Amino acid sequence: MSTREQSKVSVPIAFAHRLLAPRLVCLIGSCSSTKERTWNVAPFSNVVVVSNVPQRVGIAIYKEGTTYNNILALSEFTINMPDDSLIEELWLAGHNYNQLQYPRDLGKMDLLRLTSTAATSISVPVVTECFATLECRLIASYDLGDHQFFVGDVLYASLRADLQSPDWRLPLNRILPVLQNSGNQLALPTATRDLSTEQFQQELNSRVKARRASF
Ligand SMILES: Cc1cc2nc3c(=O)[nH]c(=O)nc-3n(C[C@H](O)[C@H](O)[C@H](O)COP(=O)(O)O)c2cc1C
C-alpha cells in the first residue's frame, strides 16, 4: 500500500482541533483598564494572520481569564514571540490551562521571569525577552463558541536586530520559535525546505506534457 492509500481512522470530533497542529505559541500581553494598568502575560497558540493589507491578526481566547477581560476592556494587546529559552516561562504563564497552583499572595506576574519594555504605538508593553512583537489594537470581536475571536490591527512590529534578514523571514537556523503540538506537548521546528518556482515550473511542465500525451 502506498503512503497515500493508507487507511484512515475516524477522529472523535472533540479532538479534531488537535489535528491542526503544531501551532506557533505566542505570549499575549495585555493590561487591566484600572488606574494601575496591571500588566499580564499568557500563552496562546490559536493565533492567525487574517489580512496582509492592512496587517491584521486574530486570536481565539477562551471566554474567561485575565487576557480575555483585559482585551475587552482596553482594546489593546501585544503578540510576543518566545523562543525555546522561554519554554519554562510560557508554561508557567498558562496556569488556568495546566492547573498550576499559584499562592494567593503572589500572582503569576510576581513569579514570571519576564520584563516589560514600553511599546511604540500602544499603552500595553512588550515582553522584553521575546524575539519579536506585534503591537495590536482591537478592531472586531466575535463570539464563536467557547472562545472569543479577537481581531486586531497591527500598528507596529519589532524584531531582535540580530535576526534581521533582507526579506524579514525568520532565520530558523539561529532562532527556535516554540510550537504547541497539543496539550502539554511542545515542539520546535527542526527542518526547513526552500521551494523554487523554477523547479516547480519544470515539474508542472512535465506533468502537462504527460497529461497531453495521454489524451
Ligand atoms: C502552549 C499553550 C497554548 C495555549 N493556547 C491557548 C489558546 O490559543 N486559547 C486559549 O483560550 N487558551 C490557550 N491557552 C491557555 C491559556 O494560556 C491559559 O488559560 C492562561 O492561564 C490564561 O491566562 P490569563 O488568565 O492570564 O489570561 C494555552 C496555554 C498553553 C500552555
The ligand as an SDF file (V2000), in Angstrom:
LIG
                    3D

 31 33  0  0  0  0  0  0  0  0999 V2000
    1.0680   26.3760   24.8960 C   0  0  0  0  0  0  0  0  0  0  0  0
   -0.2750   26.9300   25.3070 C   0  0  0  0  0  0  0  0  0  0  0  0
   -1.1490   27.4110   24.3440 C   0  0  0  0  0  0  0  0  0  0  0  0
   -2.3980   27.9320   24.7030 C   0  0  0  0  0  0  0  0  0  0  0  0
   -3.2410   28.4160   23.7350 N   0  0  0  0  0  0  0  0  0  0  0  0
   -4.4430   28.9350   24.0820 C   0  0  0  0  0  0  0  0  0  0  0  0
   -5.3110   29.4740   23.0900 C   0  0  0  0  0  0  0  0  0  0  0  0
   -4.9980   29.5480   21.9100 O   0  0  0  0  0  0  0  0  0  0  0  0
   -6.5250   29.9560   23.5050 N   0  0  0  0  0  0  0  0  0  0  0  0
   -6.8970   29.9530   24.8320 C   0  0  0  0  0  0  0  0  0  0  0  0
   -8.0150   30.4010   25.1600 O   0  0  0  0  0  0  0  0  0  0  0  0
   -6.0660   29.4730   25.7850 N   0  0  0  0  0  0  0  0  0  0  0  0
   -4.8600   28.9680   25.4590 C   0  0  0  0  0  0  0  0  0  0  0  0
   -4.0080   28.5130   26.4150 N   0  0  0  0  0  0  0  0  0  0  0  0
   -4.4230   28.5950   27.8210 C   0  0  0  0  0  0  0  0  0  0  0  0
   -4.1150   29.9470   28.4770 C   0  0  0  0  0  0  0  0  0  0  0  0
   -2.7610   30.2920   28.3280 O   0  0  0  0  0  0  0  0  0  0  0  0
   -4.4260   29.8310   29.9810 C   0  0  0  0  0  0  0  0  0  0  0  0
   -5.8180   29.6750   30.1560 O   0  0  0  0  0  0  0  0  0  0  0  0
   -3.9170   31.0220   30.7750 C   0  0  0  0  0  0  0  0  0  0  0  0
   -3.9300   30.6870   32.1350 O   0  0  0  0  0  0  0  0  0  0  0  0
   -4.7150   32.2840   30.5620 C   0  0  0  0  0  0  0  0  0  0  0  0
   -4.1220   33.2400   31.4080 O   0  0  0  0  0  0  0  0  0  0  0  0
   -4.7760   34.6080   31.7630 P   0  0  0  0  0  0  0  0  0  0  0  0
   -5.9100   34.3240   32.7480 O   0  0  0  0  0  0  0  0  0  0  0  0
   -3.6720   35.3690   32.3960 O   0  0  0  0  0  0  0  0  0  0  0  0
   -5.2780   35.2120   30.5180 O   0  0  0  0  0  0  0  0  0  0  0  0
   -2.7730   27.9650   26.0800 C   0  0  0  0  0  0  0  0  0  0  0  0
   -1.8820   27.5000   27.0610 C   0  0  0  0  0  0  0  0  0  0  0  0
   -0.6440   26.9830   26.6720 C   0  0  0  0  0  0  0  0  0  0  0  0
    0.2990   26.4980   27.7470 C   0  0  0  0  0  0  0  0  0  0  0  0
  1  2  1  0
  2  3  1  0
  2 30  2  0
  3  4  2  0
  4  5  1  0
  4 28  1  0
  5  6  2  0
  6  7  1  0
  6 13  1  0
  7  8  2  0
  7  9  1  0
  9 10  1  0
 10 11  2  0
 10 12  1  0
 12 13  2  0
 13 14  1  0
 14 15  1  0
 14 28  1  0
 15 16  1  0
 16 17  1  0
 16 18  1  0
 18 19  1  0
 18 20  1  0
 20 21  1  0
 20 22  1  0
 22 23  1  0
 23 24  1  0
 24 25  2  0
 24 26  1  0
 24 27  1  0
 28 29  2  0
 29 30  1  0
 30 31  1  0
M  END
$$$$
